């Protein structure tokens, strides 16, 4: 799916998840592992198109957080092994 994105979107995601992965790599110092990062950033990345009840929003947020955590933890494989060279 990543390869089907427009190039500008792919570059943006690659940089975003490169930064998040870098932060996660220092979780021993900053306490921000992939799970914590995902909980913080997921609600700002994807949301339901129309207002729903609190239960549906909670389920949706958990799904997005799981996706973001997966992308952080696997960013090298998803966006290229040289993601660390962005820094």
Backbone as a chain_set.jsonl record, in Angstrom:
{"seq": "XXXXXXXXXXXXXXXXXXXXXXXXXXXXXXXXXXXXXXXXXXXXXXXXXXXXXXXXXXXXXXXXXXXXXXXXXXXXXXXXXXXXXXX", "coords": {"N": [[0.81, -1.201, 0.0], [1.965, 1.207, 0.706], [3.627, 1.83, -1.422], [1.805, 2.64, -3.283], [1.06, 5.167, -2.663], [0.971, 8.72, -3.364], [4.005, 10.383, -4.28], [4.735, 12.638, -2.694], [3.22, 12.263, -0.369], [4.294, 9.865, 0.55], [6.932, 10.617, 1.102], [6.501, 12.464, 3.17], [5.301, 10.775, 5.15], [7.408, 8.99, 5.507], [9.392, 10.627, 6.636], [8.037, 11.522, 8.955], [7.548, 9.077, 10.357], [10.137, 8.292, 10.562], [11.176, 10.146, 12.387], [9.549, 9.525, 14.614], [10.327, 6.874, 15.024], [12.993, 7.263, 15.682], [12.705, 8.662, 18.098], [11.48, 6.64, 19.573], [13.555, 4.801, 19.686], [15.074, 5.851, 21.666], [13.727, 5.368, 23.993], [14.411, 4.411, 26.485], [15.44, 6.553, 27.804], [13.62, 8.65, 27.401], [11.096, 7.609, 27.929], [9.225, 7.205, 25.933], [7.967, 4.9, 24.287], [6.965, 2.909, 21.415], [4.243, 2.366, 21.755], [3.367, 4.398, 23.567], [3.967, 6.693, 22.044], [2.254, 6.246, 19.872], [-0.255, 6.435, 21.115], [-0.26, 9.136, 21.707], [-0.044, 10.453, 19.211], [-1.801, 9.292, 17.369], [-4.617, 10.128, 17.531], [-4.496, 12.496, 16.142], [-3.901, 11.874, 13.563], [-5.669, 10.197, 12.041], [-9.194, 10.135, 11.758], [-12.691, 9.581, 12.34], [-15.005, 10.229, 9.668], [-17.46, 11.435, 10.231], [-19.284, 12.725, 13.045], [-19.575, 10.553, 15.827], [-20.699, 8.312, 18.415], [-19.224, 8.177, 21.746], [-18.244, 5.582, 22.29], [-17.767, 4.411, 19.771], [-15.876, 6.198, 18.783], [-13.817, 5.724, 20.593], [-13.16, 3.038, 19.997], [-12.298, 3.382, 17.359], [-10.084, 5.087, 17.723], [-8.382, 3.391, 19.15], [-7.852, 1.459, 17.18], [-6.511, 2.999, 15.248], [-4.325, 3.812, 16.789], [-3.07, 1.338, 17.156], [-2.302, 0.804, 14.535], [-0.529, 2.958, 14.056], [1.417, 2.411, 15.995], [2.391, -0.027, 14.978], [3.472, 0.913, 12.546], [5.503, 2.586, 13.503], [7.157, 0.763, 14.882], [7.956, -0.861, 12.791], [9.082, 0.736, 10.879], [11.508, 0.824, 9.448], [11.428, -1.443, 7.76], [9.108, -0.885, 6.363], [9.336, 1.713, 5.24], [11.859, 1.731, 4.231], [15.121, 0.602, 4.847], [17.062, 2.487, 5.318], [16.142, 4.535, 6.872], [17.144, 5.754, 9.143], [19.122, 7.37, 8.17], [17.983, 9.757, 7.605], [18.532, 11.552, 9.497]], "CA": [[0.0, 0.0, 0.0], [2.833, 2.389, 0.789], [4.123, 2.144, -2.768], [0.716, 3.211, -4.073], [0.852, 6.555, -2.254], [1.677, 9.747, -4.134], [5.369, 10.538, -3.779], [4.789, 13.636, -1.619], [2.681, 11.636, 0.842], [5.264, 8.867, 0.988], [8.068, 11.336, 1.7], [6.047, 12.997, 4.455], [5.174, 9.666, 6.094], [8.749, 8.456, 5.778], [10.046, 11.524, 7.588], [7.299, 11.495, 10.217], [7.806, 7.844, 11.073], [11.563, 8.285, 10.878], [11.323, 10.895, 13.639], [8.926, 8.74, 15.682], [11.183, 5.712, 15.266], [14.177, 7.773, 16.379], [12.28, 8.92, 19.478], [11.238, 5.33, 20.179], [14.851, 4.17, 19.923], [15.607, 6.439, 22.895], [12.671, 5.24, 25.003], [15.012, 4.185, 27.794], [15.695, 7.861, 28.399], [12.467, 9.549, 27.301], [9.871, 6.876, 28.28], [8.28, 7.236, 24.816], [8.058, 3.729, 23.423], [6.055, 2.996, 20.263], [2.865, 2.405, 22.255], [3.094, 5.743, 24.098], [3.954, 7.62, 20.906], [1.038, 6.0, 19.103], [-1.387, 6.997, 21.853], [-0.2, 10.596, 21.626], [-0.157, 11.01, 17.869], [-2.873, 8.657, 16.578], [-5.851, 10.911, 17.391], [-4.28, 13.615, 15.227], [-3.568, 11.381, 12.227], [-6.865, 9.703, 11.36], [-10.396, 10.202, 12.568], [-13.9, 9.22, 11.62], [-15.454, 11.358, 8.858], [-18.624, 12.095, 10.8], [-19.354, 12.532, 14.5], [-20.198, 9.325, 16.31], [-20.734, 8.24, 19.869], [-17.932, 7.998, 22.415], [-17.771, 4.198, 22.184], [-17.225, 4.214, 18.424], [-14.652, 6.988, 18.696], [-12.801, 5.01, 21.375], [-12.732, 1.878, 19.191], [-11.561, 3.898, 16.207], [-8.8, 5.59, 18.208], [-7.552, 2.226, 19.478], [-7.409, 0.851, 15.917], [-5.514, 3.886, 14.651], [-3.13, 3.73, 17.628], [-2.406, 0.071, 16.838], [-1.67, 0.985, 13.23], [0.609, 3.867, 14.217], [2.447, 1.66, 16.723], [2.97, -0.967, 14.018], [4.287, 1.671, 11.598], [6.708, 3.036, 14.208], [8.013, -0.389, 15.171], [8.408, -1.501, 11.556], [9.322, 1.797, 9.903], [12.639, 0.478, 8.58], [10.975, -2.392, 6.744], [8.023, -0.302, 5.567], [9.754, 2.91, 4.509], [13.237, 1.576, 3.77], [16.06, 0.358, 5.923], [17.955, 3.623, 5.525], [15.371, 5.603, 7.491], [17.995, 6.434, 10.121], [19.979, 8.342, 7.486], [17.266, 11.027, 7.501], [19.084, 12.45, 10.513]], "C": [[0.854, 1.265, 0.0], [3.31, 2.801, -0.596], [3.053, 2.735, -3.668], [0.426, 4.667, -3.713], [1.523, 7.513, -3.224], [3.03, 10.02, -3.479], [5.457, 11.526, -2.619], [4.281, 13.048, -0.302], [3.666, 10.626, 1.407], [6.452, 9.533, 1.67], [7.684, 11.884, 3.062], [5.938, 11.892, 5.502], [6.528, 9.093, 6.468], [9.477, 9.322, 6.798], [9.357, 11.499, 8.949], [7.623, 10.237, 11.01], [9.292, 7.633, 11.339], [11.826, 9.003, 12.192], [10.749, 10.086, 14.8], [9.763, 7.514, 16.028], [12.431, 6.128, 16.043], [13.855, 8.062, 17.851], [12.107, 7.604, 20.217], [12.551, 4.617, 20.5], [15.508, 4.694, 21.203], [14.611, 6.342, 24.045], [13.222, 4.947, 26.399], [15.261, 5.478, 28.542], [14.419, 8.692, 28.468], [11.118, 8.909, 27.639], [8.831, 6.856, 27.154], [8.536, 6.041, 23.897], [7.01, 3.865, 22.31], [4.602, 3.081, 20.702], [2.498, 3.803, 22.746], [3.044, 6.785, 22.982], [2.665, 7.479, 20.106], [-0.176, 6.586, 19.809], [-1.432, 8.515, 21.756], [-0.532, 11.125, 20.238], [-1.343, 10.479, 17.066], [-4.135, 9.51, 16.457], [-5.725, 12.091, 16.432], [-4.023, 13.172, 13.792], [-4.794, 10.977, 11.426], [-8.053, 9.814, 12.304], [-11.593, 9.874, 11.694], [-14.431, 10.434, 10.868], [-16.671, 12.094, 9.427], [-18.673, 11.822, 12.305], [-20.09, 11.238, 14.854], [-20.225, 9.368, 17.83], [-19.363, 7.989, 20.451], [-17.379, 6.576, 22.292], [-17.131, 3.941, 20.828], [-15.927, 4.994, 18.245], [-13.513, 6.307, 19.458], [-12.272, 3.806, 20.607], [-11.88, 2.324, 18.014], [-10.17, 4.376, 16.62], [-7.859, 4.44, 18.542], [-7.021, 1.555, 18.22], [-6.315, 1.697, 15.276], [-4.222, 3.833, 15.462], [-2.362, 2.442, 17.359], [-1.675, 0.166, 15.507], [-0.426, 1.857, 13.349], [1.741, 3.167, 14.963], [3.145, 0.684, 15.791], [3.903, -0.234, 13.05], [5.57, 2.179, 12.245], [7.676, 1.877, 14.387], [8.612, -1.017, 13.922], [8.762, -0.489, 10.476], [10.473, 1.49, 8.957], [12.224, -0.443, 7.457], [9.935, -1.766, 5.817], [8.519, 0.825, 4.67], [11.183, 2.844, 4.009], [14.184, 1.51, 4.937], [16.964, 1.539, 6.233], [17.246, 4.805, 6.185], [16.191, 6.388, 8.502], [18.878, 7.486, 9.462], [19.266, 9.686, 7.286], [17.824, 12.044, 8.48], [20.544, 12.657, 10.26]], "O": [[0.504, 2.264, -0.628], [3.385, 3.99, -0.903], [3.374, 3.28, -4.724], [-0.367, 5.326, -4.386], [2.529, 7.166, -3.842], [3.173, 9.899, -2.263], [6.182, 11.277, -1.656], [4.851, 13.31, 0.757], [3.847, 10.548, 2.623], [6.923, 9.059, 2.704], [8.46, 11.779, 4.012], [6.428, 12.049, 6.62], [6.762, 8.75, 7.627], [10.108, 8.805, 7.72], [10.025, 11.458, 9.982], [7.938, 10.313, 12.197], [9.663, 6.88, 12.24], [12.606, 8.529, 13.019], [11.381, 9.969, 15.85], [9.891, 7.158, 17.2], [12.868, 5.423, 16.953], [14.644, 7.74, 18.739], [12.539, 7.47, 21.362], [12.634, 3.899, 21.497], [16.396, 4.046, 21.757], [14.652, 7.152, 24.97], [12.549, 5.216, 27.393], [15.29, 5.497, 29.772], [14.162, 9.36, 29.469], [10.098, 9.597, 27.635], [7.672, 6.523, 27.399], [9.22, 6.15, 22.88], [6.257, 4.839, 22.281], [3.811, 3.795, 20.085], [1.446, 4.334, 22.389], [2.175, 7.657, 22.981], [2.06, 8.475, 19.71], [-1.039, 7.176, 19.16], [-2.508, 9.111, 21.725], [-1.225, 12.134, 20.106], [-1.834, 11.165, 16.169], [-4.684, 9.609, 15.36], [-6.731, 12.625, 15.964], [-3.936, 14.011, 12.895], [-4.943, 11.368, 10.268], [-7.92, 9.608, 13.511], [-11.51, 9.889, 10.465], [-14.325, 11.557, 11.363], [-16.876, 13.269, 9.121], [-18.161, 10.806, 12.776], [-21.1, 10.893, 14.241], [-19.817, 10.355, 18.444], [-18.437, 7.624, 19.728], [-16.165, 6.394, 22.2], [-16.07, 3.321, 20.746], [-14.985, 4.501, 17.624], [-12.369, 6.32, 19.004], [-11.063, 3.577, 20.57], [-10.858, 1.71, 17.711], [-9.188, 4.095, 15.933], [-6.666, 4.51, 18.248], [-5.868, 1.126, 18.188], [-5.305, 1.165, 14.815], [-3.135, 3.811, 14.885], [-1.132, 2.452, 17.336], [-0.558, -0.334, 15.368], [0.621, 1.52, 12.796], [2.907, 3.319, 14.596], [4.372, 0.579, 15.814], [5.002, -0.711, 12.768], [6.619, 2.199, 11.6], [8.864, 1.991, 14.085], [9.671, -1.641, 13.992], [8.744, -0.815, 9.289], [10.421, 1.857, 7.784], [12.628, -0.244, 6.311], [9.888, -2.079, 4.627], [8.171, 0.892, 3.491], [11.674, 3.806, 3.42], [14.064, 2.27, 5.899], [17.571, 1.588, 7.302], [17.698, 5.944, 6.071], [15.95, 7.579, 8.695], [19.338, 8.407, 10.137], [19.888, 10.651, 6.842], [17.621, 13.248, 8.323], [21.202, 13.383, 11.005]]}, "num_chains": 1, "name": "protein.A"}
